[in-house]
């Protein structure tokens, strides 16, 4: 599933291609992609005549800002956007086509068919699902250690499932949670309430650094992800634990292990990420 770095990269590439374009017509080939309004005909009618001003991101969602509406789109597992000349052959699994007045088209393709689209009046998107329940935005200046700590500290749940919960931190998925926990030296099954202030600070720094590096390299093309211009991401070449089962740890040389946490495949180095918090051994002074 495209995570924050991949969606951010799609956003940036689409912003180089479609702002200023006028939507003449929308063709919905798979109605279930359209979530709000549920009628594809109304969806298409609301978009006809609208200009695209910019594309923004919130968590894993894209926001297409139009004249007086906002289109909210989630790529789910394998959704992708691409811009094509109108005469170009339509690829299999293309489900929504936005036809522009300049004879180009924005096409949404989704092999797994899990993607979603919502339309709201501009400003109303923040008051309704799916955007109204999203948590902190980890690449925003507001994502300070104080805000992060206040949001998660003391929770009794395991740290990995909590970080995957979009109501706490928006945009992080399986890949970047594993990478961040490794950088912070925290086992994925540690309870959040067991983490010290120092560990929370390391985790906060690891999340920001990991996501920033991934965005810089265009995300990770683990499966079928490409950006809005059909280009692969390159961050998979820098992955430290994810997808590296039984490979040597870059820190200690031990083997990376794969196990399941909260139903998700998880990669970690159990030497660098002990399941129990390390404690210092304090020797009592010997009394003569």
Secondary structure, DSSP 8 states (H G I E B T S, - for coil): ---HHHHHHHHHHHHTT-TT-BEEEEEES-GGGEEESS-HHHHHHHHTT-B--EEEEETTEEEEE-SSEEEEEE-TTTEEEEEEETTS---TTEEEEEEETTSEEEEEEESS---EEEEEETTGGGGSTTGGG--EETTSTT--HHHHHHHHTT--SBHHHHHH-TTTEES--HHHHHHHHHHHT--TTSBGGG--HHHHHHHHHHHHHHHHHHHHTT---SSS---TTS----GGGG-SSTT-TTSB-TTT--B-EEEEETTEEEEE-TTTS-SS------------
